[in-house]
Structure formats: C-alpha cells, structure tokens
Amino acid sequence: MQHARVIVLDDHALMCKTIERFCRYLKFSCTTFTEWSDDVLHALEDCIFILDLKLSDMDGIDVLHRIAETKYRPTIVFCSGMDEQ
C-alpha cells in the first residue's frame, strides 16, 4: 500500500510542525513550507496539500489561482487560524 504524501503551506512554523508530527504518526510523508515559492509548486504532484487561507505574503486563493495555471491537481485541504474580521 502506498502511503500518502502531504505538503503543508502555512506561515506559522508551529502549525507546520504540529501537522507534520500528526502526518508522520499516520505514516504519511510530510513536507512543510512557511512561504510560497516555486519549490512548493513543484512538490504538488500527487499529494494532499494543506493550505493556510491567510499567509503573510499572499492568501490561499492566490495560491489556488497559481496552481490552476499548472498541470498539478493536488487534493486540497484548507486550514486557517484567522479570527473573525
């Protein structure tokens, strides 16, 4: 059985670390990023992508638009620690 690959994009390092530990407990491979880059984009093939809606340099919707311009189609899970605004 092939284990899932998880990519996390969240600007809070503690959140990345928490998700990474949970994934490793479930025997998933996990790579975390705290800011958007081409490295994130190239990691998205055949994975589960956990995406923070509010990043420090852009928002999750902008990230979705960038992904839509590529061949990558990850399974996307949104997360956010935003307070009500």
LINGIVEN-V724006 format. One record per run of one state. SS is the DSSP state (hx for helix, st for strand, lp for the rest). FROM is the first residue (numbers start at 1). TO is the last residue. Records with the same first field share a line. If there is no record, write none. Layout:
SS->FROM-TO ; FROM-TO
This chain:
lp->1-4 ; 10-12 ; 26-28 ; 34-37 ; 43-47 ; 53-53 ; 55-58 ; 69-74 ; 80-85
st->5-9 ; 29-33 ; 48-52 ; 54-54 ; 59-59 ; 75-79
hx->13-25 ; 38-42 ; 60-68
